[in-house]
Structures are given as structure tokens and as C-alpha cells.
Amino acid sequence: MTPNPITEEIRSIRHQLAAEQGNDVSRIGAELRRQQAISGRRVVKLAPRTPEQRATNNPMHPSGGSAVSGMDTSTPAAG
């Protein structure tokens, strides 16, 4: 696969920034929040989601199957 120069540059910067913070996720997050605060830009911050708002792994249809009706409207196979 041909390397994408943009992707490579982003990865290089990401690795550099992580190395500056000792590859510590907490320190990286703190530094990003610090830079965000001094940037002067307006930042949207969403309220934390409650467990009820989080995605569930429930089937879309109550039966657990597809939304196909229970009536057999199919035609027999030709044969």
C-alpha cells in the first residue's frame, strides 16, 4: 500500500506530542485541555451521558429477528 503523506505527517506529530508528555494519556489530555483553554476559541462541551442514553446491544426488532412479518407470503421454489 502506498503511504499517504498527510497520514504520515499526522502520525509523526501525534507521536511527537505523546513523547513530550511521556506517552502518559492523562498528561496528554491535561496538556490538550490546557492548550484548549488558552486558545481563546469557543469549545462545545456536551454533558455526560447517563447509562440509559448509551447505545445498547439490543436487537432493533422486539422478536430479535428482522422486521419480516410472520405471514408466509413467499412463493415455492421452482423446481
Number of C-alpha atoms within 10 A of each C-alpha: 3 4 7 8 9 9 10 11 11 11 12 12 12 12 12 13 15 16 12 13 15 11 13 12 11 10 14 17 13 13 15 12 12 11 11 13 12 8 10 8 8 8 9 6 6 6 6 7 8 7 8 7 8 8 7 8 6 8 10 10 10 9 8 9 9 10 10 8 7 6 6 7 7 6 6 6 5 4 3
